[in-house]
Amino acid sequence: MENPGTTSCFRGKSLDPKCYRRHHPPDSKRFELMPVRFLPHFRPLRPVTLAIMAAAVVCTGCHTSGPRMNTLDRITLNYLTPTDPDLQAQLEAIDTRLRNRFGISPEQTAIGVLDLQTGRLAMVRPDHEEYAASVAKIGILLAYFELHPEAATALDPVTRHELGMMIKISSNEMAAKFSRELGLSRIQQVLNAYGFYDPAHGGGIWVGKHYGQDSERVGDPVGNNSHAATVRQLLRSTCCLNKGNWSHRQLHARCARSLLRRICLMMTLSL
């Protein structure tokens, strides 16, 4: 919640990130979540909702200029990457406070934070897989650019608009269109090749069903979910996207990264 007397950066029910960063400059010594306006119809968060928050926290304030790029190049996020003690303690405290406030058990939460400026990492149950709903659509986006390398430099306006609809407004129709075009098996092969799914480490990002009713379904080996995700793999996907290696290996990384990021940023822009 915002403190009384401070400049309001809410536009209706939404927070304006530029306004917040202008009036609340970041403190590198302390981790803070951006203010959240709790609505009357707020209900306890599902685990997958907290997983979505992990990716959102990573993206907040990300830029790709200056010394930060050197820091990004040094960041490696795998199953052995240690957490930052101070950041971990703060994240666990936030998790505990929110669980106590809304009556959520420890087994129902999963969240993570990766500071792209310093590489500091904190995670709570990072390898606990949950049904991902629309979060798994990022796998379709990755597979599209991986299987269409020419799109990095020649993405036609119609396709860009439709990919934007899939990401910005979570269009099931567009997601199903691209997943049927690419094929579920090829989408998952791409995700597996990048290490975004590993049954030996709790699973990860899985796309086993076209969005919509009455379609084929392939449950993942760990939880038999049609769409799945873990916090660690969501953090990895966002880190890779900002580093520029979330693209076809033969592509010019900067071109592919720029297109992918612009499509992802469509979530905050109008089509």
C-alpha positions in Angstrom: 0.0 0.0 0.0 1.2 3.6 -0.6 2.1 5.7 2.3 -0.2 8.7 3.0 1.2 11.9 1.6 3.2 10.3 -1.1 2.7 10.8 -4.8 0.2 8.4 -6.1 1.4 6.4 -9.1 -1.7 4.4 -9.5 -3.8 4.9 -12.6 -7.1 3.4 -11.6 -6.2 -0.1 -10.4 -2.9 -0.3 -12.2 0.5 1.0 -11.0 2.5 3.2 -13.4 6.1 1.7 -13.3 7.7 4.9 -14.7 6.0 7.1 -12.1 6.9 4.7 -9.3 10.6 4.6 -10.3 10.7 8.4 -10.6 9.3 9.0 -7.1 10.9 5.9 -5.5 14.5 5.6 -6.7 15.9 2.0 -6.1 17.9 1.3 -3.0 20.7 -1.2 -3.9 21.2 -2.1 -0.3 17.6 -3.2 0.3 15.1 -5.3 -1.5 11.6 -3.9 -1.8 8.5 -5.0 -3.7 6.6 -2.4 -5.6 3.4 -1.4 -3.8 0.3 -3.4 -4.4 -3.2 -2.1 -4.0 -5.2 -5.0 -2.5 -8.7 -5.0 -3.9 -11.9 -6.1 -2.0 -12.3 -9.2 -4.1 -8.6 -10.3 -3.4 -8.4 -14.0 -2.8 -5.4 -16.1 -1.5 -2.9 -16.6 -4.4 -2.5 -19.9 -6.0 1.0 -21.3 -6.3 1.2 -20.6 -10.0 0.2 -17.0 -9.4 3.2 -16.6 -7.1 5.3 -18.3 -9.8 4.2 -15.6 -12.3 5.3 -13.0 -9.7 8.8 -14.4 -9.9 9.1 -13.5 -13.6 7.4 -10.1 -13.0 9.9 -9.2 -10.3 12.8 -10.0 -12.5 11.5 -7.8 -15.3 10.9 -4.8 -13.2 13.3 -2.0 -14.2 15.3 -4.1 -16.6 17.4 -2.2 -19.1 20.2 -3.4 -21.4 22.7 -0.7 -21.5 26.0 0.2 -19.8 27.7 -1.9 -17.1 24.6 -4.0 -16.4 25.2 -6.0 -19.6 28.5 -7.1 -18.2 26.8 -8.3 -15.1 24.2 -10.2 -17.1 26.9 -12.0 -19.0 28.3 -13.2 -15.7 25.0 -14.5 -14.3 24.5 -18.2 -14.4 21.3 -19.6 -13.0 21.3 -23.4 -12.6 20.5 -25.9 -9.9 23.7 -25.1 -8.1 23.5 -21.3 -8.1 23.6 -20.1 -4.5 21.1 -17.6 -3.1 22.1 -14.3 -1.6 21.7 -14.6 2.2 20.3 -11.1 2.8 17.9 -11.2 -0.1 16.9 -14.7 0.8 16.0 -13.7 4.3 14.0 -10.8 3.1 12.1 -12.9 0.6 11.3 -15.6 3.1 10.1 -12.9 5.5 7.7 -11.5 2.9 6.5 -15.0 2.0 5.9 -15.8 5.7 4.1 -12.5 6.3 1.8 -12.9 3.3 1.0 -16.6 4.1 0.1 -15.7 7.6 -2.0 -12.8 6.5 -4.1 -14.8 4.0 -4.0 -18.3 5.5 -1.7 -20.0 2.9 0.3 -23.0 3.8 4.1 -23.2 3.0 3.4 -25.9 0.4 1.2 -23.6 -1.6 3.8 -20.9 -2.3 6.7 -20.6 -4.7 8.4 -17.4 -5.6 11.8 -16.1 -6.7 13.7 -12.9 -7.3 16.8 -12.4 -9.5 18.4 -9.0 -9.4 19.7 -8.4 -13.0 21.9 -5.6 -11.8 23.9 -7.6 -9.3 23.0 -11.2 -9.9 21.6 -11.6 -6.4 19.2 -14.5 -6.2 16.5 -15.6 -3.7 14.0 -18.4 -4.1 11.3 -20.2 -2.1 10.5 -23.7 -3.4 12.0 -23.0 -6.8 11.6 -26.5 -8.2 8.1 -27.2 -7.2 6.1 -27.6 -10.3 2.5 -26.3 -10.6 -0.1 -26.1 -13.3 1.0 -23.0 -15.3 -2.2 -22.1 -17.2 -1.3 -19.2 -19.6 2.3 -18.8 -18.2 3.4 -21.6 -20.5 2.7 -19.5 -23.5 6.2 -18.1 -23.2 7.3 -21.6 -24.4 5.3 -21.1 -27.6 6.9 -17.7 -28.2 10.4 -19.2 -27.7 9.7 -22.1 -30.0 8.4 -19.8 -32.7 11.6 -17.9 -32.9 13.7 -21.0 -32.6 11.9 -22.8 -35.4 11.6 -19.7 -37.6 15.1 -18.2 -37.5 14.2 -15.8 -40.3 11.8 -14.0 -38.0 14.6 -12.4 -36.1 15.2 -10.0 -39.0 12.0 -10.3 -41.0 8.9 -10.7 -38.8 5.8 -9.7 -40.8 3.4 -7.2 -39.1 0.5 -9.7 -38.9 2.5 -12.3 -37.1 4.0 -9.8 -34.8 0.5 -8.5 -33.9 -0.7 -12.1 -33.3 2.2 -13.0 -31.1 1.6 -9.8 -29.2 -2.0 -10.8 -28.7 -0.9 -14.1 -27.3 1.5 -12.5 -24.9 -0.3 -9.2 -24.0 -3.9 -10.3 -23.7 -3.2 -14.0 -23.3 -5.2 -14.9 -26.4 -6.0 -18.6 -26.3 -7.0 -18.4 -30.0 -3.6 -17.1 -31.0 -1.7 -19.5 -28.7 -3.6 -22.4 -30.2 -2.9 -21.1 -33.7 0.8 -21.1 -33.2 1.0 -24.3 -31.1 -0.9 -26.2 -33.8 1.4 -24.7 -36.5 4.5 -25.6 -34.6 3.3 -28.9 -33.0 3.3 -29.7 -29.3 6.2 -32.2 -29.6 8.5 -29.7 -31.4 7.6 -26.9 -28.9 8.6 -29.2 -26.0 11.8 -30.3 -27.8 12.9 -26.7 -27.9 12.1 -26.2 -24.2 14.0 -29.3 -23.3 17.0 -28.4 -25.5 17.3 -25.1 -23.6 17.0 -27.0 -20.3 13.7 -25.4 -19.3 12.2 -28.8 -18.5 14.0 -31.5 -16.6 12.1 -34.3 -14.9 15.1 -35.1 -12.7 14.9 -31.7 -11.1 11.1 -31.2 -10.5 10.0 -30.5 -14.1 9.8 -26.9 -15.5 8.1 -25.2 -18.4 5.8 -27.7 -20.2 3.4 -27.1 -23.2 1.4 -30.3 -23.6 -2.0 -29.0 -24.9 -3.3 -26.5 -27.3 -5.2 -23.7 -25.6 -8.9 -24.3 -25.8 -11.2 -27.3 -25.5 -11.2 -30.6 -27.2 -7.6 -30.8 -28.2 -4.8 -33.4 -27.7 -3.2 -33.6 -24.3 0.2 -34.7 -23.3 0.7 -34.6 -19.5 4.2 -33.8 -18.2 6.2 -36.7 -16.6 6.4 -35.0 -13.2 2.9 -33.8 -12.4 0.8 -34.8 -15.4 0.1 -31.2 -16.1 -1.0 -30.0 -19.5 0.8 -26.8 -18.9 3.5 -26.5 -16.2 6.2 -24.2 -14.8 8.6 -23.8 -11.9 10.0 -20.6 -10.4 13.5 -21.5 -11.3 12.8 -22.0 -15.0 10.7 -18.9 -15.2 13.6 -16.9 -13.7 16.0 -18.6 -16.2 13.8 -17.8 -19.1 13.7 -14.1 -18.2 17.4 -14.0 -17.5 18.1 -15.6 -20.9 15.8 -13.2 -22.6 17.6 -10.2 -21.2 21.1 -11.7 -21.9 20.1 -12.2 -25.5 20.7 -15.9 -25.7 17.0 -16.8 -25.8 16.9 -17.2 -29.5 18.0 -19.5 -32.3 21.7 -20.4 -32.0 22.4 -19.3 -35.6 20.6 -15.9 -35.2 22.2 -12.6 -34.6 21.5 -12.5 -30.8 20.8 -8.8 -30.6 18.1 -8.9 -33.3 16.3 -11.8 -31.8 16.6 -10.4 -28.3 15.2 -7.1 -29.5 12.2 -8.6 -31.1 11.4 -11.0 -28.3 11.7 -8.2 -25.7 9.5 -5.8 -27.7 6.8 -8.5 -28.0 7.0 -9.2 -24.3 6.9 -5.4 -23.5 3.6 -5.4 -25.5 2.0 -6.5 -22.2 2.2 -2.9 -21.1 1.6 -1.2 -24.4 -1.5 -1.0 -26.7 -1.6 -3.1 -29.8 
